[in-house]
Amino acid sequence: MSNLTETKNRSVRMERPEEQNFVTPPVNIAAMNGEYLIEVEMPGVDKSGLEITAENNLLTVIGRRKPETAQGELCYSESTQADYRRVFELSPDVDTSKINAKLEQGVLKLHLPKSEKAKPKKIEITG
């Protein structure tokens, strides 16, 4: 995964004012045997509010929250109703046709398998 990902996320927000209605959610990224795992925290988003696309070596994750209706008069609030957006630059060794996603308790888990060409091969010794 690229170190430039966070820089890209910041620059997208600055270059395109219409993107400023999005919040950049926190993520964890791990490289494991044969795949990358990305965990994206998006509380308040359900499966129907997710949009995940892989195009031109970029993985874009958008999570739309359903508007909450407050019970009674709202006296104070620190939460935002903005939706989530995160863009990742994909490593060339990711097989985009096999990416899968699962949403559990506000955490989106993306499994990005490495292509067969990128996986280590055991070489047998002959002779």
Biotite code that builds the C-alpha atoms (Angstrom):
import biotite.structure as struc

atoms = struc.array([
    struc.Atom([0.000, 0.000, 0.000], chain_id="A", res_id=1, res_name="MET", atom_name="CA", element="C"),
    struc.Atom([1.258, 3.478, -0.738], chain_id="A", res_id=2, res_name="SER", atom_name="CA", element="C"),
    struc.Atom([2.536, 6.021, 1.789], chain_id="A", res_id=3, res_name="ASN", atom_name="CA", element="C"),
    struc.Atom([0.870, 8.680, -0.331], chain_id="A", res_id=4, res_name="LEU", atom_name="CA", element="C"),
    struc.Atom([-2.654, 7.599, 0.612], chain_id="A", res_id=5, res_name="THR", atom_name="CA", element="C"),
    struc.Atom([-3.207, 10.106, 3.417], chain_id="A", res_id=6, res_name="GLU", atom_name="CA", element="C"),
    struc.Atom([-1.655, 12.911, 1.360], chain_id="A", res_id=7, res_name="THR", atom_name="CA", element="C"),
    struc.Atom([-4.053, 12.075, -1.466], chain_id="A", res_id=8, res_name="LYS", atom_name="CA", element="C"),
    struc.Atom([-7.033, 12.124, 0.937], chain_id="A", res_id=9, res_name="ASN", atom_name="CA", element="C"),
    struc.Atom([-6.038, 15.560, 2.249], chain_id="A", res_id=10, res_name="ARG", atom_name="CA", element="C"),
    struc.Atom([-5.415, 16.980, -1.222], chain_id="A", res_id=11, res_name="SER", atom_name="CA", element="C"),
    struc.Atom([-8.768, 15.714, -2.537], chain_id="A", res_id=12, res_name="VAL", atom_name="CA", element="C"),
    struc.Atom([-10.535, 17.594, 0.267], chain_id="A", res_id=13, res_name="ARG", atom_name="CA", element="C"),
    struc.Atom([-8.613, 20.793, -0.517], chain_id="A", res_id=14, res_name="MET", atom_name="CA", element="C"),
    struc.Atom([-8.933, 20.617, -4.317], chain_id="A", res_id=15, res_name="GLU", atom_name="CA", element="C"),
    struc.Atom([-12.627, 19.797, -4.458], chain_id="A", res_id=16, res_name="ARG", atom_name="CA", element="C"),
    struc.Atom([-14.816, 21.807, -2.078], chain_id="A", res_id=17, res_name="PRO", atom_name="CA", element="C"),
    struc.Atom([-17.785, 19.515, -2.770], chain_id="A", res_id=18, res_name="GLU", atom_name="CA", element="C"),
    struc.Atom([-15.794, 16.691, -1.130], chain_id="A", res_id=19, res_name="GLU", atom_name="CA", element="C"),
    struc.Atom([-15.573, 18.603, 2.166], chain_id="A", res_id=20, res_name="GLN", atom_name="CA", element="C"),
    struc.Atom([-18.895, 17.151, 3.308], chain_id="A", res_id=21, res_name="ASN", atom_name="CA", element="C"),
    struc.Atom([-17.031, 13.884, 3.897], chain_id="A", res_id=22, res_name="PHE", atom_name="CA", element="C"),
    struc.Atom([-15.159, 12.797, 7.004], chain_id="A", res_id=23, res_name="VAL", atom_name="CA", element="C"),
    struc.Atom([-11.959, 10.757, 6.599], chain_id="A", res_id=24, res_name="THR", atom_name="CA", element="C"),
    struc.Atom([-12.540, 7.660, 8.758], chain_id="A", res_id=25, res_name="PRO", atom_name="CA", element="C"),
    struc.Atom([-9.685, 6.047, 10.714], chain_id="A", res_id=26, res_name="PRO", atom_name="CA", element="C"),
    struc.Atom([-8.217, 2.860, 9.226], chain_id="A", res_id=27, res_name="VAL", atom_name="CA", element="C"),
    struc.Atom([-5.896, -0.013, 10.077], chain_id="A", res_id=28, res_name="ASN", atom_name="CA", element="C"),
    struc.Atom([-3.971, -1.716, 7.272], chain_id="A", res_id=29, res_name="ILE", atom_name="CA", element="C"),
    struc.Atom([-2.187, -5.048, 7.682], chain_id="A", res_id=30, res_name="ALA", atom_name="CA", element="C"),
    struc.Atom([-0.153, -7.128, 5.246], chain_id="A", res_id=31, res_name="ALA", atom_name="CA", element="C"),
    struc.Atom([-0.822, -10.791, 5.855], chain_id="A", res_id=32, res_name="MET", atom_name="CA", element="C"),
    struc.Atom([0.010, -14.018, 4.066], chain_id="A", res_id=33, res_name="ASN", atom_name="CA", element="C"),
    struc.Atom([-1.309, -13.577, 0.572], chain_id="A", res_id=34, res_name="GLY", atom_name="CA", element="C"),
    struc.Atom([-3.448, -10.480, 1.188], chain_id="A", res_id=35, res_name="GLU", atom_name="CA", element="C"),
    struc.Atom([-3.856, -7.027, 2.661], chain_id="A", res_id=36, res_name="TYR", atom_name="CA", element="C"),
    struc.Atom([-6.544, -6.332, 5.252], chain_id="A", res_id=37, res_name="LEU", atom_name="CA", element="C"),
    struc.Atom([-8.004, -2.837, 5.564], chain_id="A", res_id=38, res_name="ILE", atom_name="CA", element="C"),
    struc.Atom([-10.322, -2.051, 8.477], chain_id="A", res_id=39, res_name="GLU", atom_name="CA", element="C"),
    struc.Atom([-12.303, 1.181, 8.145], chain_id="A", res_id=40, res_name="VAL", atom_name="CA", element="C"),
    struc.Atom([-14.246, 2.566, 11.121], chain_id="A", res_id=41, res_name="GLU", atom_name="CA", element="C"),
    struc.Atom([-17.616, 3.940, 9.976], chain_id="A", res_id=42, res_name="MET", atom_name="CA", element="C"),
    struc.Atom([-20.114, 4.035, 12.853], chain_id="A", res_id=43, res_name="PRO", atom_name="CA", element="C"),
    struc.Atom([-23.687, 4.662, 11.797], chain_id="A", res_id=44, res_name="GLY", atom_name="CA", element="C"),
    struc.Atom([-23.268, 3.179, 8.302], chain_id="A", res_id=45, res_name="VAL", atom_name="CA", element="C"),
    struc.Atom([-25.160, 0.060, 7.271], chain_id="A", res_id=46, res_name="ASP", atom_name="CA", element="C"),
    struc.Atom([-24.612, -2.184, 4.274], chain_id="A", res_id=47, res_name="LYS", atom_name="CA", element="C"),
    struc.Atom([-27.029, -0.234, 2.062], chain_id="A", res_id=48, res_name="SER", atom_name="CA", element="C"),
    struc.Atom([-25.058, 2.980, 2.691], chain_id="A", res_id=49, res_name="GLY", atom_name="CA", element="C"),
    struc.Atom([-21.736, 1.595, 1.417], chain_id="A", res_id=50, res_name="LEU", atom_name="CA", element="C"),
    struc.Atom([-20.192, 2.238, -1.984], chain_id="A", res_id=51, res_name="GLU", atom_name="CA", element="C"),
    struc.Atom([-16.847, 0.563, -2.730], chain_id="A", res_id=52, res_name="ILE", atom_name="CA", element="C"),
    struc.Atom([-15.131, 0.883, -6.111], chain_id="A", res_id=53, res_name="THR", atom_name="CA", element="C"),
    struc.Atom([-11.755, -0.182, -7.502], chain_id="A", res_id=54, res_name="ALA", atom_name="CA", element="C"),
    struc.Atom([-10.780, 1.777, -10.596], chain_id="A", res_id=55, res_name="GLU", atom_name="CA", element="C"),
    struc.Atom([-7.518, 3.070, -12.110], chain_id="A", res_id=56, res_name="ASN", atom_name="CA", element="C"),
    struc.Atom([-5.417, 1.622, -9.282], chain_id="A", res_id=57, res_name="ASN", atom_name="CA", element="C"),
    struc.Atom([-7.550, 3.415, -6.647], chain_id="A", res_id=58, res_name="LEU", atom_name="CA", element="C"),
    struc.Atom([-9.885, 1.871, -4.089], chain_id="A", res_id=59, res_name="LEU", atom_name="CA", element="C"),
    struc.Atom([-12.607, 4.306, -3.009], chain_id="A", res_id=60, res_name="THR", atom_name="CA", element="C"),
    struc.Atom([-14.793, 3.665, 0.032], chain_id="A", res_id=61, res_name="VAL", atom_name="CA", element="C"),
    struc.Atom([-17.843, 5.835, 0.711], chain_id="A", res_id=62, res_name="ILE", atom_name="CA", element="C"),
    struc.Atom([-20.151, 5.290, 3.674], chain_id="A", res_id=63, res_name="GLY", atom_name="CA", element="C"),
    struc.Atom([-23.387, 7.235, 3.893], chain_id="A", res_id=64, res_name="ARG", atom_name="CA", element="C"),
    struc.Atom([-25.030, 7.589, 7.286], chain_id="A", res_id=65, res_name="ARG", atom_name="CA", element="C"),
    struc.Atom([-28.778, 7.690, 7.693], chain_id="A", res_id=66, res_name="LYS", atom_name="CA", element="C"),
    struc.Atom([-29.867, 10.992, 9.222], chain_id="A", res_id=67, res_name="PRO", atom_name="CA", element="C"),
    struc.Atom([-30.741, 10.622, 12.879], chain_id="A", res_id=68, res_name="GLU", atom_name="CA", element="C"),
    struc.Atom([-33.829, 12.224, 14.316], chain_id="A", res_id=69, res_name="THR", atom_name="CA", element="C"),
    struc.Atom([-33.296, 13.487, 17.834], chain_id="A", res_id=70, res_name="ALA", atom_name="CA", element="C"),
    struc.Atom([-35.816, 12.739, 20.543], chain_id="A", res_id=71, res_name="GLN", atom_name="CA", element="C"),
    struc.Atom([-36.686, 16.078, 22.075], chain_id="A", res_id=72, res_name="GLY", atom_name="CA", element="C"),
    struc.Atom([-34.771, 19.320, 21.694], chain_id="A", res_id=73, res_name="GLU", atom_name="CA", element="C"),
    struc.Atom([-31.042, 18.913, 20.947], chain_id="A", res_id=74, res_name="LEU", atom_name="CA", element="C"),
    struc.Atom([-29.123, 21.006, 23.506], chain_id="A", res_id=75, res_name="CYS", atom_name="CA", element="C"),
    struc.Atom([-25.559, 20.097, 22.524], chain_id="A", res_id=76, res_name="TYR", atom_name="CA", element="C"),
    struc.Atom([-23.899, 17.899, 19.902], chain_id="A", res_id=77, res_name="SER", atom_name="CA", element="C"),
    struc.Atom([-20.301, 17.061, 18.972], chain_id="A", res_id=78, res_name="GLU", atom_name="CA", element="C"),
    struc.Atom([-21.172, 14.465, 16.366], chain_id="A", res_id=79, res_name="SER", atom_name="CA", element="C"),
    struc.Atom([-21.293, 15.260, 12.686], chain_id="A", res_id=80, res_name="THR", atom_name="CA", element="C"),
    struc.Atom([-23.784, 13.993, 10.140], chain_id="A", res_id=81, res_name="GLN", atom_name="CA", element="C"),
    struc.Atom([-21.191, 14.070, 7.351], chain_id="A", res_id=82, res_name="ALA", atom_name="CA", element="C"),
    struc.Atom([-20.644, 10.886, 5.360], chain_id="A", res_id=83, res_name="ASP", atom_name="CA", element="C"),
    struc.Atom([-17.337, 8.994, 5.221], chain_id="A", res_id=84, res_name="TYR", atom_name="CA", element="C"),
    struc.Atom([-14.904, 8.836, 2.299], chain_id="A", res_id=85, res_name="ARG", atom_name="CA", element="C"),
    struc.Atom([-11.469, 7.274, 1.965], chain_id="A", res_id=86, res_name="ARG", atom_name="CA", element="C"),
    struc.Atom([-9.306, 6.648, -1.110], chain_id="A", res_id=87, res_name="VAL", atom_name="CA", element="C"),
    struc.Atom([-6.440, 4.146, -1.203], chain_id="A", res_id=88, res_name="PHE", atom_name="CA", element="C"),
    struc.Atom([-3.787, 3.798, -3.878], chain_id="A", res_id=89, res_name="GLU", atom_name="CA", element="C"),
    struc.Atom([-3.550, 0.078, -4.595], chain_id="A", res_id=90, res_name="LEU", atom_name="CA", element="C"),
    struc.Atom([-0.326, -1.836, -4.868], chain_id="A", res_id=91, res_name="SER", atom_name="CA", element="C"),
    struc.Atom([0.132, -3.428, -8.319], chain_id="A", res_id=92, res_name="PRO", atom_name="CA", element="C"),
    struc.Atom([0.174, -6.862, -6.662], chain_id="A", res_id=93, res_name="ASP", atom_name="CA", element="C"),
    struc.Atom([-3.506, -6.627, -5.552], chain_id="A", res_id=94, res_name="VAL", atom_name="CA", element="C"),
    struc.Atom([-5.959, -8.782, -7.513], chain_id="A", res_id=95, res_name="ASP", atom_name="CA", element="C"),
    struc.Atom([-8.882, -6.330, -7.708], chain_id="A", res_id=96, res_name="THR", atom_name="CA", element="C"),
    struc.Atom([-11.226, -8.985, -9.097], chain_id="A", res_id=97, res_name="SER", atom_name="CA", element="C"),
    struc.Atom([-11.055, -10.844, -5.768], chain_id="A", res_id=98, res_name="LYS", atom_name="CA", element="C"),
    struc.Atom([-11.516, -7.982, -3.278], chain_id="A", res_id=99, res_name="ILE", atom_name="CA", element="C"),
    struc.Atom([-14.263, -8.726, -0.754], chain_id="A", res_id=100, res_name="ASN", atom_name="CA", element="C"),
    struc.Atom([-15.849, -6.675, 2.006], chain_id="A", res_id=101, res_name="ALA", atom_name="CA", element="C"),
    struc.Atom([-17.698, -7.354, 5.239], chain_id="A", res_id=102, res_name="LYS", atom_name="CA", element="C"),
    struc.Atom([-19.335, -4.851, 7.608], chain_id="A", res_id=103, res_name="LEU", atom_name="CA", element="C"),
    struc.Atom([-19.448, -5.758, 11.308], chain_id="A", res_id=104, res_name="GLU", atom_name="CA", element="C"),
    struc.Atom([-20.523, -3.378, 14.099], chain_id="A", res_id=105, res_name="GLN", atom_name="CA", element="C"),
    struc.Atom([-19.478, -0.212, 12.249], chain_id="A", res_id=106, res_name="GLY", atom_name="CA", element="C"),
    struc.Atom([-16.162, -1.594, 10.990], chain_id="A", res_id=107, res_name="VAL", atom_name="CA", element="C"),
    struc.Atom([-15.740, -2.347, 7.285], chain_id="A", res_id=108, res_name="LEU", atom_name="CA", element="C"),
    struc.Atom([-13.217, -5.139, 6.661], chain_id="A", res_id=109, res_name="LYS", atom_name="CA", element="C"),
    struc.Atom([-11.761, -5.236, 3.160], chain_id="A", res_id=110, res_name="LEU", atom_name="CA", element="C"),
    struc.Atom([-9.736, -8.265, 2.097], chain_id="A", res_id=111, res_name="HIS", atom_name="CA", element="C"),
    struc.Atom([-7.439, -7.480, -0.840], chain_id="A", res_id=112, res_name="LEU", atom_name="CA", element="C"),
    struc.Atom([-5.839, -10.713, -2.077], chain_id="A", res_id=113, res_name="PRO", atom_name="CA", element="C"),
    struc.Atom([-2.465, -10.539, -3.764], chain_id="A", res_id=114, res_name="LYS", atom_name="CA", element="C"),
    struc.Atom([-2.274, -11.846, -7.318], chain_id="A", res_id=115, res_name="SER", atom_name="CA", element="C"),
    struc.Atom([-0.794, -15.299, -7.822], chain_id="A", res_id=116, res_name="GLU", atom_name="CA", element="C"),
    struc.Atom([2.238, -13.726, -9.527], chain_id="A", res_id=117, res_name="LYS", atom_name="CA", element="C"),
    struc.Atom([2.990, -11.702, -6.377], chain_id="A", res_id=118, res_name="ALA", atom_name="CA", element="C"),
    struc.Atom([2.825, -14.629, -3.944], chain_id="A", res_id=119, res_name="LYS", atom_name="CA", element="C"),
    struc.Atom([6.103, -16.314, -2.947], chain_id="A", res_id=120, res_name="PRO", atom_name="CA", element="C"),
    struc.Atom([6.915, -19.520, -4.806], chain_id="A", res_id=121, res_name="LYS", atom_name="CA", element="C"),
    struc.Atom([8.825, -22.444, -3.398], chain_id="A", res_id=122, res_name="LYS", atom_name="CA", element="C"),
    struc.Atom([11.618, -23.477, -5.744], chain_id="A", res_id=123, res_name="ILE", atom_name="CA", element="C"),
    struc.Atom([12.594, -27.107, -5.777], chain_id="A", res_id=124, res_name="GLU", atom_name="CA", element="C"),
    struc.Atom([16.245, -28.028, -6.107], chain_id="A", res_id=125, res_name="ILE", atom_name="CA", element="C"),
    struc.Atom([17.060, -30.612, -8.729], chain_id="A", res_id=126, res_name="THR", atom_name="CA", element="C"),
    struc.Atom([20.274, -32.560, -9.147], chain_id="A", res_id=127, res_name="GLY", atom_name="CA", element="C"),
])
